[in-house]
């Protein structure tokens, strides 16, 4: 059994990418509650956009807080709630 992500649009199931599904295959379609995953995606996109906007518009030197975080081996992927 293989799982593929897809979106339902205009009465059709449209898979992401171009998966090689053999003609005549039997399928099981599960409709997911997309609201929470879309909310998470919007939250992630907003966080990245805010980060990039602040990065580009900031010409102030980094403060001592940054040095302290780096000395503690802060990892941005663990520090952000995305």
N, C-alpha and C positions, 0 to 999 in steps of 0.2 A: 504494500500500500504506500502511495506517495501523496504528500500534501502540497498544494500550490496555493499561493495567495492570489486573490482576484477581487474585482470590484463589480458590482451589479449596476449596469448603466443602460438605460433605454430598453429594458426588457431582455438584456443579454448579460451573460457572465463573461467578463473581460479579464483574463489572467494577466498578472504583472509579468513582464518579460515575454519570452516566447517559449514556453515549456513544450517539450516533445511528448504530446499525449497521443497514443495510438488511436487511430480511427476506430470507432465502435466500442471504445472503452466504457465500462460501467463506472458511474461516478456517484459519490456521496457528497451532497452539498450541505455545508453547515453555515448558517447565517450568523455572523458574529455581531456582538454589540459594539459597533464601531465608534460610538460617541466618546468613550473614554480614551480609545487609542488616538482619535483625531484631536482630542483635547490635549493629550500628552505631546503630540507632534506640534501643535500650535504653541504650546508652552516652550518646547525645545527651540523652535524657530525664533520665537520672541526673545528667548535668553541669548541665543547666538547673535541675533541682530543687535540687541542692546550691548552685548560685549564688543562687537565690532564697531559700533557707533562710538562707544566710549573709548575704545582703543585708538581710533582715528582722530577723535577730537581732543584727546588729552595730550598736552605738551608739558605737563608738570612732571617733575622727577618722582620716581616711586619713593614712598615713605619707608620708615623703619619697620612698619608692619609687614611689608613685603619681605624684607630681609629676614624677619623673624619666622615667617611662614616657610621660606626657603630653607632656613636652618633646621626646621622641623621635618624636612622632606615632604612638604605638602604636595599632594597629587591632585591636580585640578579635576581629573575625572572622578575621583572619589569625593571631592569637596563640593561639587555642584549637584543639585537635585534635578536632573534632567530625565 
